[in-house]
């Protein structure tokens, strides 16, 4: 099994980049695997980038050490919980004011596993159109209610299923806030090895032209034959 993967994190404008991106592939016990994680640090907090960066690093270490794929989706969920607990403890020790969203999708052979909290998003596109696999943890007024880094008591969203024939997108809210979903679906469905980096460039350019001011992070992954 082979995968196509591409990702980017862009600092948009003068604000500091609170986003972190993890995009890795490897073989685990003879099975092909790829992990994509987007963390968006809460910009209103002085140390928002800490939670985002630390979570991405810890999940990268977890992924690199995996020796088997049994119950791997639940293991990923547990790894996120462990990363959150570590960040909470370290933030308290160092008096850091930090929090971050986290959206992760893991492909093992032809299956996907998703863990999520916050208002970053995971989409997939296929013959049945564009699907949103996550829900935003926000109030009606737009206040973020789900994040890592503030409390050990968090509620993670989790799902799994078949990745056959689907392209997955993991992105921060800077990408989807002003996105045209028909354009997004078209770019995802037509993504291939020949235009590997084109959507990673053109999708951020589109929302920036629509007036987006937030930083933009995105990763695309799919099975290729």
N, C-alpha and C positions, 0 to 999 in steps of 0.2 A: 504494500500500500504506500502511495506517495501523496504528498500534500503540496499545494501551492499556498504561499504565505507572503504577506507584505504588510508593513505598518509604519506609522510615523507619528511623532508628537511635535506640534508646532506651537511656538510662543507667538500669540497673535497680539500685536500692539505692544504697549509699554509695560503691561502688567507682568509680574513674575509668573513662571510656568509652574503651577501646582500639580500638573499631571505626571503620571508615571506609566510606562508601557513595558510589558514583558511579552516577548514573542519567541518561543523556543520549540524545537522539534528534536526528537531522539527516538531510539528503539528501546523498548522496555520488555524484557523477557521474550524477545522475538517479535513483539508487536509494535507497529508504528504509532507514534503519538506526537501531537502538537498541542501546545498550551498558549493561549492568548489572554492577557490580563490587562485591563485598563483601570487605573485608580486616579480619581480626580480629587485632590486635596481641597478642603473647604477654604476658599479664598478669604473669607471674613475672619479666619483665625490666624493668628500670628505665625503659627508653625504648621499650617495645614499640609505643607509639602512633606513633612516628616512621616506622617502616617501613610501617605501615598507611596513614597519611596521605599519605606521599610517593608510594607506589605508585599510590594512587587519583588523585592530582593528575597524575602523569606519564601515566597511561593516558588521563585526560581530555584532556590536551594532544595526545597522539597521535591520539585519535579526532577532535578538532576540526580537525586538519591533514590528514586523509586526503583524497586527491584522486582515488583510484580504488579499486575493490573486488576487483581480481584478486588471488588468493592471500591474501585478507584474513584468513582464519583463522590461517594461518601467520604473517602479519604481526603479528597480535595476540600470538601466542606469542612472537615475537621482541621485541615491545615490552615484554612482561613480563620477559623475560631482561635486556633493557637496563635496565629499572627496577631489577631486583635488583642488577645490577652497580653501578649508580649508588649505591644505598643502602649496599651493602657498602663502597664506597670512602669515602663521606661519613661512615659510622659509624666507620670506622677513623680518619679524620682528626679527628673530634670526640670520640672515645672514648665512643661511644654503645653501649649494650647493647640491641640491638633485633632483632626478628624478627616476622613476621606471616604468617598464612594469606592466600591470595588465590584467589577464585573469580570468574570472569568469563564471561558469556555475551553473545554478539553476534548479533543478528538482522539479516540483510540480505535484504530482500524476504521470501521464504518459507523461508529456510535459517537454521540456527543453527550457531554455532561456539563451542566451550567450551575454556577454558584454566583449569587448577586446580592448586593445591598446598595441602596442609594438611588441616584438618578442618572448614572451612566446607563447605557443600554446594550442589549445584544439582539440583533436581528438575524434572520436568515432568509434567503431567497431561493426559490425553486420553481418548478412547474405550477405549483399552487399559489404563486405570488409571494409577496413580502410578508413575513411573519415577525412579530415582536415577541421575544421569548421572556422578557422581563417586564415588571411593572415598576413605575417610579415611586420611591418612598418619599412623597411630598404631600403637603397639605394643599387645599384648594387655592390658597394664596401663594403657593410655590415654595413654602419653607421646607427645607430638607428635614426629614424625620428619621432616616435610616443611614447609618454610617459606621465605620470602624474607628477605633481610637479613643472613644470617649467612655465607654462602659463595656464590661465583660458580658453584660446581658443584652445580646443583640439577636435579631431574628433574620436569618438568611433565607433567601429564596433559592430553591433547588429544583432542577428538572433534568431529564435525560431522554434520549430517543435516538432515532436513526439519522445519520448525517448524509446518507446516500443522496446524491443529486442536489445538494444544498450548499450554498455559499454563506459563510457566517461573517458577520460584522460585529465587532466590539468597539464602542465609541463613547466618548465623553459628551456631555450635553452641548458643548460648543459646536459639535457637528450636526446634531439633529434638530436643534432649536429652530433653525431657519431653512431646513432641508425640504426639498420637493421629493415626496416619497416615490413618485413615478420615476424620477431621475435616479434616485437611489437604487430602486429595483432594477432598472435598466443597466446601470453600471455594474451591479453585483452579478446579474445573470450573464453579462457579456465579458466578465473578467476571465482572463486566461493567461497562459505563459507568455504570449506575445505582447500583452499590454500589462504586464505584472504590476508596474508602479503607476500606471495612468490614473486609476480611481483614487489612489492615495494622494495624488496631486490635485486632480480636478474637483473632487468633492469638497475639500476645504476651500479651494478657490471660489467655488460656487457660493458657499454660505458667507464667506467674507465679502463677496460682492453684494450680498443681500443685507449687509450691515452687521454681521456677527462680530462681536468684540472679544468674546471669551477665547481662551486657548482651546486648541483642537487636537485630540488624540484619537487614532483609529487603527484597527488591525483587521485584515481580511484573511480568512483561511478557508480552504476547501479541499476535498479529495480530488486527485487527478489520476487518470489511468494511463 
